[in-house]
Amino acid sequence: LGTFALLTWDRNLDWETEEAFYSDLVEKEPASPVGYVGLSSLLRAQGRSEEAEAWLWRGAEAVPDAPLVLQDLGMMAMSRGNFAEAERIFARAGERETTDLARCRAIALSRSGRPEAARDQFERSLARWPECADLWVDYAVHGY
């Protein structure tokens, strides 16, 4: 039992910081989007946005249709005012699209000057998830 306790204590030293924890997760589980998103979020909070985005792109390469990774990448593009890029990123989710990604994609389409495409995206999403209140709110807020 003492040996296992010592091994656990030693392993916990590897995770002394959140950055070390998420870096280790990405290294050991490269197909898990959680590590990329967690590391990116931490880096953004530290003002290291370019590094954060680079980690998300690595996540998108490792897990091409991971909704969590694509949502954060798209939101970063939107924060730079690049709505067309954001819409392309959100669209990559394909069949794994979530309600949040669908909303973000419709908003990106609207803000990039494509109101008809935005309305179509909202309406397809509402047909798929009619119980999603956030979709209905955004649909109304954007004037459809």
Secondary structure by P-SEA (a helix, b strand, c coil): caaaaaaaaaaaaaaccaaaaaaaaaaaccccaaaaaaaaaaaaaacaaaaaaaaaaaaaaaccccaaaaaaaaaaaaaacaaaaaaaaaacccccccaaaaaaaaaaaaaaccaaaaaaaaaaaaaaccccaaaaaaaaaacc
